[in-house]
């Protein structure tokens, strides 16, 4: 653990804390001789611009390449006694302290380190990416001289290490003279070391080619044994969220995709050779820290590098607020106008600001790393800072467009910036029209049903008809967030004493998981308790079937696929082929429904059937065909986009479709009133109500979330003019999640990988770093209290449900792809370990999770098993999907048998051209292996196919 903490600061910082265990680091400064090495990589900007076209995967891909470069380079630097003082994107500031007086030997090691690093760059001459091939090269500057180091800030808030001085200025000047692949050193260092093969350059600099006698590596600096107090001080150099993740061993969960407003601030006016510079920097940067903290931003780093003195501020990472753009702009104005009384001369600044999705996370290596952001928005903000005039605040169009009414702006201007072939549109931020700061985001809570009176009455009327024996098929269609599930719950509550209601839900990631939506319905209808043994579950199913009719009991084994329960075949079911077995299952289920509905009317709810799997859809059709004369309601919810499922149900005479519209103004006002009563809050001012309802645009879920926000911040009538609600639900939900305790938030993110419905024990089983079962249960209780993940099932194994799928999607998509893949693999591995005797029951989950991991060996295994199982169950579309996913994972020599099986399924569903292609390709594969028997088998398959198509001559 100590090594991780130390990796987030330079060794020099850790050493200073170790030497002064009880001191305040902001009260000390160091001035000493050192060799400075500034290494900047060329080529990353072009790669970054190209990868930016891929969106989130591009930013993550760039970071992977960067870390692939950093890790060996940092190890090499440490082997020569160097200390990585600062990162600057793809650049590093490295220093070699001359603390033992042996300046010549240390200078020689520094030059040798630079030569070795330059030699290693040949490994990066050709880098293949999804958007082309790129080449990286390095420019380096070296100098010896005095450097100034200190810590500034407030230990209770934020600390930052500063490196500046003559040696840094000279090595940066040297780097500016270098071309790609060159090492430029200040002449004083060349003369000191001696025996350096070098070519003179302008202004007392030289191009270094080699050393006549190579320097040898030395032992890297050893880890320091820091006390808890020293680690507490060290943690002040990084963000509290980062520190908490380190403490809990959850560094992987730092890596995220977020919308961030990035601010680069160039500051000038400090002379680092004067005796008062430490006090001046402390006064100025502490004031900056407090301003940034007040606006909810994060001052990520202070750097004196190739772009002068600058600091970088992030709004949205690692903590987001619903109004980060507004906060950033107001903060920038206050920084521009900052006056520090103790400074004789106030610094002049230039600022660049840009908003966009970036990759946030660790960059570097386990020996030396930092939390940073990568992406196009970061690059452009840096470029805007460079071209900003003193006192100018340049803001990109993307940031300005959402904040145009709150601030005063110059006319737009088009600027050409380094690295961009096209001009970018920017604005100068002049001032604020009104106070722009909003309080934090709210928690959520349950609400009684509001509105939808006509739809409720119509549904109740249809249920009454069904109760009289006139079965109903009802479709409830609406966009996400308009209240389909809420309306269904309200109606079911009204008839709970007359109807037996059961519920199933489709998932976007499980469109090939057979009978997924029906499984909880049928397990509920048959009274199966999932917490007991498999044998007890089988007995429960048998008893329930017998209770309906003893004549049905011999058909019990047909239920194994829909119940996901191993039930051995008997003499009646064993001879059935897949097609006949499926038809027999559908007949059995219809018979059971008829029997149960005679005892008590049934209401079966199938949610989100836009994602229904093919076998579930066919069962739905079978039930619908046979339900018009029994007390049964099939209540379907789906989104309005054209889908096959809509056409398959609209043709039934007893089908009724209800479409939910957006809330009317009166309904929205009623929701506001009811929510206020539930919260026991004072009525909201009319102007604020109008602002909220207009922004929600009649979507009750959006409106509910925005009202949570308003009540949490306790807005007054006078605040209406200042209020700027979030531009999108995505950003609103991210900012809501960031208001949670970090433990609860990380629990939520891991849960999002498991799925919308998740068991508590799967969380601590899959990712032990989350904490103990007791701790995770406490975090889940907090999430349930906030009504983000209510309890779905309170049996022995607690099951939770994301309140809304959008919430789950936002939490999931915020994770870095690499983190998701790691977690998916850990979930799958947990399933294998936890249910070794029930793997077939969890086959769909194993396919899903391993399918989203990097583990190709397990993907091959489970894709093949899932394909064979689907084929045996006559789930042909699922079998095709699994075989198609399996094929690219196999070497050509092993594809033949799978191609034949895929061809068989294509032939079975009448896709004869695809079947012919698969059989023909299989024949080619076997021919390449000189396998005459398998080639003959392929030819027989082709012949049988042609005969079934009536092409008898071709078949012969």
Helices and strands as residue ranges (DSSP letters): H 2-7, H 11-19, G 25-27, E 29-42, H 44-51, G 52-54, H 56-79, E 83-88, E 91-97, H 103-120, G 121-124, E 127-129, E 132-134, E 137-154, E 158-164, H 166-177, E 183-186, H 187-193, E 196-201, E 205-211, H 228-235, H 240-247, G 251-254, E 256-268, H 277-294, E 298-305, E 308-315, H 324-336, E 348-364, E 369-374, H 376-387, E 393-396, H 397-400, G 401-403, E 407-409, E 413-415, E 424-432, H 453-467, E 472-477, H 484-494, E 500-505, H 516-525, H 534-548, G 550-559, H 560-563, H 578-599, E 602-607, G 609-611, H 614-625, E 632-638, H 644-650, E 655-659, H 665-679, H 686-696, H 700-713, G 717-722, H 729-738, H 742-754, E 757-759, H 760-766, G 768-770, H 773-785, E 789-793, E 799-802, H 805-814, H 817-834, H 843-851, H 856-872, H 876-887, G 892-894, H 896-908, H 912-928, H 932-948, H 952-955
